[in-house]
Amino acid sequence: MDVSGQDASDHCTNSSEGPVTVAQAKYDPFFTRNLRVIEDLLIDEKRYHSTPGFCVSQSRARTTWMRRSLLNWLRDICIHRGTDGEVLAHTAQLIDRYMHIVPTEQNEYQLVGATCFFISSKLKETVPIALRQVTEYTANSLTEQDVLAKELTVCISLMWDLTCITPVDFVAPVVEFLEFVPSLRQIIRQAALCIYIKAFHVEEISTYMPSYIAAACILYALNLTVHRDLSDTAIRSVTRIQRILRLEARKMREAFQILQACFEPGTVQLSNAVLEGDLEPPDSPVREVPAHLVHQLHSSSTTPVNTTLLLPLATSMYIHPHLNASNQSSLASVDIPSLSTSMVFVNNNLVLLHPLLQKLKIWD
């Protein structure tokens, strides 16, 4: 299932670029109700788990916002491509693992994110993303040589051990052990994955092991999907999940409460607290707007443009030295989400520069 909540088989192919997504098997008898698979995941998650990694030389509020912005951007790319959620979860863990090993400044943060997504796509997708597309998603602020060089750096820093155990890995095998009909189990699995993808960028969630996060997502999905007539079965499912994953009751309850607080009660809409945390902190510096962005703002909005604007993540931090005049002039024709041209703040009002971003409901 892709990050938009649809099965990969629902996506069509593109004759010029090849299939956007290759459908994965919906049923695999080896992974169905196989405790050995879960036991292996529980062993490996302790080896590969990493807490959230942040940039250096910045305040905690700003680094938290930068991490959330980067992960939100990567999620929008996955929605645009119809990419499976497993790729997004793997990318987030690669970023965190690398950030804990190599101190990274803010001007290389988007490069790290784009490179980790490139690596994860090659590891997890049948038809990985093209290198050219990676640079286009950054509005050509990065070159192909930048991504290839950083790819080698990431691989060497992680000693070529690029395996990651994510909550997505736990959801499908655990749901198969629940006492529901197959159709309801599929709904619960899809709901749990959507819940995780919706809130995976919240740093408090990532402090827990993937098994605890997966359990919390499944429990929240049970609350949203299971009818009251099946409440007894749902209660037994909680005990079964705890026993299968060997979870501590206290930590399992804490993880569920943190996940639950990320959403409005009884919905999958992010809470106001999460949405406020996704906004740029008020102490961010005021920077000059590049000329090409000022021109686009004049043509795309009737709001008066001042000489100085509060710039978002990319324009204030990620404009790469290789972004020359020719690349800047071509930004207006890019029809894909990018941090470099996705949005700017004009008199504290958010202005989206690409209609696609409005369709994707970025920052929701």
C-alpha positions as CSV (number, residue, x, y, z in Angstrom):
1,M,0.0,0.0,0.0
2,D,1.3,3.4,-0.9
3,V,1.4,6.4,1.4
4,S,-1.9,7.8,0.1
5,G,-3.7,4.8,1.5
6,Q,-4.4,3.1,-1.8
7,D,-3.1,-0.3,-3.0
8,A,-0.2,-0.1,-5.4
9,S,-2.1,-2.1,-8.0
10,D,-4.5,0.9,-8.3
11,H,-1.9,3.1,-9.9
12,C,-1.5,3.2,-13.7
13,T,1.7,3.2,-15.7
14,N,3.4,6.0,-17.5
15,S,4.5,5.1,-21.0
16,S,7.3,7.5,-21.1
17,E,8.7,7.0,-17.5
18,G,7.7,3.4,-16.9
19,P,5.5,2.2,-14.1
20,V,5.2,4.6,-11.2
21,T,4.7,1.8,-8.8
22,V,4.9,-2.0,-9.2
23,A,2.2,-3.7,-7.2
24,Q,3.4,-5.9,-4.4
25,A,1.8,-9.2,-3.5
26,K,-1.2,-8.8,-1.2
27,Y,-0.8,-12.3,0.2
28,D,2.3,-14.2,1.0
29,P,1.8,-17.6,2.7
30,F,5.3,-17.5,4.3
31,F,4.6,-14.2,6.1
32,T,1.0,-15.1,7.1
33,R,0.7,-16.1,10.8
34,N,4.4,-16.8,11.0
35,L,5.9,-16.2,14.4
36,R,9.4,-16.8,13.2
37,V,9.2,-13.7,11.0
38,I,8.1,-11.6,14.0
39,E,10.8,-13.0,16.2
40,D,13.4,-12.1,13.7
41,L,12.1,-8.6,13.4
42,L,12.2,-8.2,17.2
43,I,15.8,-9.2,17.3
44,D,16.9,-6.9,14.4
45,E,15.0,-3.9,15.6
46,K,17.2,-3.6,18.7
47,R,20.2,-3.5,16.4
48,Y,19.0,-0.9,13.9
49,H,16.7,1.3,16.0
50,S,17.7,5.0,16.1
51,T,16.2,7.9,17.9
52,P,15.5,11.1,15.9
53,G,18.6,12.8,14.5
54,F,18.9,16.5,14.3
55,C,21.2,19.1,12.6
56,V,24.0,20.6,14.6
57,S,24.5,24.3,15.5
58,Q,20.8,25.1,15.7
59,S,18.3,25.5,18.5
60,R,16.1,22.5,19.4
61,A,13.0,24.2,18.2
62,R,14.5,24.9,14.8
63,T,16.1,21.5,14.3
64,T,12.8,19.8,15.3
65,W,10.9,21.9,12.7
66,M,13.6,21.2,10.1
67,R,13.3,17.4,10.6
68,R,9.5,17.6,10.4
69,S,9.7,19.7,7.2
70,L,12.1,17.3,5.6
71,L,10.0,14.2,6.4
72,N,6.8,16.0,5.3
73,W,8.5,16.9,2.0
74,L,9.5,13.2,1.5
75,R,6.0,12.1,2.2
76,D,4.7,14.4,-0.4
77,I,7.1,13.0,-2.9
78,C,5.9,9.5,-2.1
79,I,2.3,10.6,-2.6
80,H,3.2,12.2,-5.9
81,R,5.0,9.0,-7.1
82,G,2.5,6.5,-5.6
83,T,5.4,5.0,-3.6
84,D,4.9,2.3,-1.0
85,G,5.0,3.5,2.6
86,E,7.8,1.0,3.3
87,V,10.2,3.2,1.3
88,L,9.2,6.3,3.3
89,A,9.7,4.6,6.7
90,H,13.1,3.2,5.6
91,T,14.2,6.6,4.4
92,A,13.4,8.2,7.8
93,Q,15.4,5.6,9.7
94,L,18.3,5.9,7.3
95,I,18.3,9.7,7.8
96,D,18.2,9.4,11.6
97,R,21.0,6.7,11.7
98,Y,23.2,8.8,9.5
99,M,22.6,12.0,11.5
100,H,23.7,10.3,14.7
101,I,27.0,9.2,13.1
102,V,27.9,12.3,11.0
103,P,27.3,15.8,12.4
104,T,25.3,17.5,9.6
105,E,24.8,21.2,9.1
106,Q,21.6,22.7,7.9
107,N,22.8,23.4,4.4
108,E,23.3,19.7,3.7
109,Y,20.1,18.5,5.3
110,Q,18.0,18.3,2.2
111,L,20.8,16.6,0.4
112,V,20.9,13.9,3.1
113,G,17.2,13.4,2.9
114,A,17.1,13.2,-0.9
115,T,20.1,10.8,-0.9
116,C,18.5,8.5,1.7
117,F,15.3,8.4,-0.3
118,F,17.3,7.5,-3.4
119,I,19.0,4.7,-1.5
120,S,15.7,3.4,0.0
121,S,14.0,3.4,-3.4
122,K,16.7,1.3,-4.9
123,L,16.5,-1.2,-2.0
124,K,12.7,-1.4,-1.7
125,E,11.2,-0.6,-5.1
126,T,11.1,-2.8,-8.1
127,V,11.4,0.2,-10.3
128,P,13.5,2.7,-8.3
129,I,13.4,6.4,-8.8
130,A,15.7,7.8,-11.4
131,L,18.6,10.0,-10.3
132,R,17.3,12.8,-12.6
133,Q,13.9,12.8,-10.8
134,V,15.6,13.1,-7.4
135,T,17.3,16.3,-8.5
136,E,14.1,17.6,-10.0
137,Y,12.2,17.1,-6.7
138,T,14.7,19.6,-5.3
139,A,14.0,22.1,-8.1
140,N,17.5,21.3,-9.4
141,S,19.1,22.9,-6.4
142,L,21.1,19.7,-6.2
143,T,23.1,18.1,-9.0
144,E,23.3,14.4,-9.8
145,Q,27.0,14.5,-8.7
146,D,25.9,15.8,-5.3
147,V,23.5,13.0,-4.7
148,L,26.0,10.3,-5.9
149,A,28.8,11.7,-3.7
150,K,26.5,11.8,-0.7
151,E,25.2,8.3,-1.4
152,L,28.7,7.0,-1.1
153,T,29.3,9.0,2.1
154,V,26.1,7.6,3.6
155,C,26.9,4.0,2.7
156,I,30.5,4.2,4.0
157,S,29.3,5.9,7.2
158,L,26.8,3.1,7.9
159,M,29.4,0.5,6.9
160,W,27.2,-0.6,4.0
161,D,24.7,-1.9,6.5
162,L,21.6,-0.2,5.1
163,T,19.0,-2.5,6.7
164,C,16.3,-0.8,8.7
165,I,13.5,-2.3,10.7
166,T,10.4,0.0,10.7
167,P,6.9,-0.2,12.1
168,V,5.7,-1.0,8.6
169,D,7.5,-4.3,8.8
170,F,5.5,-5.3,11.9
171,V,2.0,-4.3,10.9
172,A,1.1,-6.9,8.3
173,P,2.4,-10.0,10.1
174,V,0.9,-8.9,13.4
175,V,-2.6,-8.1,12.0
176,E,-2.8,-11.6,10.6
177,F,-3.0,-13.0,14.2
178,L,-6.1,-10.9,15.0
179,E,-9.4,-12.8,15.4
180,F,-11.2,-11.0,12.5
181,V,-12.4,-12.0,9.1
182,P,-9.8,-11.5,6.3
183,S,-11.6,-8.4,4.9
184,L,-11.6,-6.7,8.2
185,R,-8.0,-7.5,8.8
186,Q,-7.1,-5.9,5.5
187,I,-9.0,-2.8,6.6
188,I,-7.2,-2.7,9.9
189,R,-3.8,-3.2,8.2
190,Q,-4.5,-0.3,5.8
191,A,-5.7,1.9,8.5
192,A,-2.7,1.2,10.7
193,L,-0.3,2.0,7.9
194,C,-2.1,5.2,7.1
195,I,-2.0,6.3,10.7
196,Y,1.7,5.7,10.9
197,I,2.5,7.5,7.7
198,K,0.3,10.4,8.8
199,A,2.2,10.9,12.1
200,F,5.6,9.4,11.4
201,H,7.3,12.8,11.4
202,V,6.5,13.5,15.0
203,E,9.7,13.0,16.9
204,E,8.1,11.8,20.2
205,I,6.8,8.7,18.3
206,S,10.2,7.8,16.9
207,T,11.7,7.5,20.3
208,Y,10.0,4.1,20.7
209,M,11.0,0.9,19.2
210,P,9.2,0.1,15.9
211,S,7.3,-2.8,17.5
212,Y,5.7,-0.4,20.0
213,I,4.9,2.1,17.3
214,A,3.3,-0.6,15.2
215,A,1.3,-1.9,18.1
216,A,0.0,1.7,18.9
217,C,-1.0,2.2,15.2
218,I,-2.9,-1.1,15.2
219,L,-4.6,-0.3,18.4
220,Y,-5.7,3.1,17.1
221,A,-6.9,1.5,13.9
222,L,-8.9,-1.0,16.0
223,N,-10.6,2.0,17.7
224,L,-11.6,3.5,14.4
225,T,-12.6,0.4,12.5
226,V,-14.0,-2.3,14.8
227,H,-17.7,-2.2,15.6
228,R,-18.9,-2.2,19.1
229,D,-20.4,-5.7,18.7
230,L,-16.8,-6.9,18.3
231,S,-15.4,-5.1,21.4
232,D,-14.7,-8.4,23.2
233,T,-12.6,-9.5,20.2
234,A,-10.8,-6.2,20.1
235,I,-9.9,-6.5,23.8
236,R,-8.5,-10.0,23.2
237,S,-6.6,-8.6,20.3
238,V,-4.8,-6.1,22.6
239,T,-3.6,-8.9,24.8
240,R,-2.6,-11.0,21.8
241,I,-0.6,-8.1,20.3
242,Q,1.2,-7.6,23.6
243,R,2.1,-11.3,23.9
244,I,3.2,-11.7,20.3
245,L,5.5,-8.6,20.3
246,R,6.6,-9.2,24.0
247,L,5.8,-5.6,24.9
248,E,5.7,-4.0,28.3
249,A,2.2,-2.9,29.2
250,R,3.3,0.4,30.5
251,K,5.4,1.4,27.5
252,M,2.8,0.1,25.2
253,R,0.2,2.3,26.8
254,E,2.6,5.3,26.7
255,A,3.2,4.8,23.0
256,F,-0.5,4.6,22.3
257,Q,-1.3,7.7,24.3
258,I,1.4,9.7,22.4
259,L,0.1,8.5,19.1
260,Q,-3.5,9.2,20.1
261,A,-2.5,12.7,21.1
262,C,-1.3,13.3,17.5
263,F,-4.8,13.2,16.2
264,E,-8.1,14.8,16.8
265,P,-10.3,12.4,18.9
266,G,-11.7,9.6,16.8
267,T,-10.2,10.8,13.6
268,V,-7.0,10.6,11.5
269,Q,-6.8,14.3,11.3
270,L,-3.6,15.7,12.9
271,S,-4.2,17.6,16.1
272,N,-3.6,21.3,16.4
273,A,-0.5,20.7,18.5
274,V,1.1,18.7,15.7
275,L,0.2,21.2,13.1
276,E,1.6,24.0,15.2
277,G,4.8,22.0,15.6
278,D,5.1,21.7,11.8
279,L,5.2,25.5,11.5
280,E,8.5,27.4,11.4
281,P,9.5,28.7,14.8
282,P,9.0,32.4,15.3
283,D,12.7,33.1,16.0
284,S,13.7,32.1,12.4
285,P,15.8,34.7,10.7
286,V,14.4,37.1,8.0
287,R,16.2,36.6,4.7
288,E,16.2,38.3,1.3
289,V,14.0,36.6,-1.3
290,P,15.8,35.4,-4.4
291,A,14.7,37.4,-7.5
292,H,13.1,34.5,-9.2
293,L,10.8,33.8,-6.2
294,V,9.8,37.5,-6.0
295,H,8.8,37.4,-9.6
296,Q,6.8,34.2,-9.1
297,L,5.0,35.8,-6.1
298,H,4.1,38.9,-8.1
299,S,2.5,36.7,-10.8
300,S,0.8,34.2,-8.5
301,S,-0.6,36.3,-5.7
302,T,-2.2,39.6,-5.3
303,T,-0.7,40.0,-1.8
304,P,1.9,42.9,-1.7
305,V,5.4,41.6,-1.5
306,N,7.8,43.3,0.8
307,T,11.5,43.3,0.2
308,T,12.1,40.8,3.0
309,L,10.0,37.8,3.7
310,L,10.0,34.9,6.2
311,L,11.4,32.1,4.0
312,P,10.6,28.5,4.5
313,L,12.9,25.5,4.9
314,A,14.5,25.3,1.5
315,T,14.9,28.9,0.5
316,S,16.4,29.9,3.8
317,M,18.7,26.8,4.3
318,Y,18.9,24.5,1.3
319,I,19.7,26.6,-1.7
320,H,22.8,24.8,-3.0
321,P,25.8,26.6,-4.4
322,H,25.3,24.7,-7.7
323,L,21.9,26.5,-8.2
324,N,22.9,28.9,-10.9
325,A,20.9,31.5,-12.9
326,S,19.8,29.0,-15.6
327,N,18.5,26.6,-13.0
328,Q,16.7,29.4,-11.2
329,S,15.0,30.5,-14.4
330,S,13.7,26.9,-14.9
331,L,12.1,26.6,-11.5
332,A,8.8,28.1,-12.6
333,S,8.2,25.2,-15.0
334,V,8.8,22.4,-12.4
335,D,5.5,20.7,-11.7
336,I,6.6,18.6,-8.7
337,P,6.8,19.2,-5.0
338,S,10.1,20.8,-4.0
339,L,11.3,22.4,-0.8
340,S,13.0,25.2,-2.8
341,T,9.9,26.6,-4.4
342,S,7.0,24.9,-2.6
343,M,6.0,27.8,-0.4
344,V,7.0,31.2,1.0
345,F,5.5,33.4,3.7
346,V,4.2,36.8,2.6
347,N,3.2,39.0,5.5
348,N,2.8,35.8,7.6
349,N,0.4,34.3,5.0
350,L,1.4,31.0,3.3
351,V,1.5,31.2,-0.4
352,L,1.9,27.9,-2.4
353,L,3.7,28.2,-5.7
354,H,2.6,24.9,-7.2
355,P,-1.0,23.9,-7.7
356,L,0.0,20.3,-7.1
357,L,1.0,21.1,-3.5
358,Q,-2.5,22.4,-2.9
359,K,-4.0,19.1,-4.2
360,L,-1.6,17.1,-2.0
361,K,-2.7,19.2,1.0
362,I,0.9,19.7,2.1
363,W,1.4,20.3,5.8
364,D,-2.0,18.7,6.7
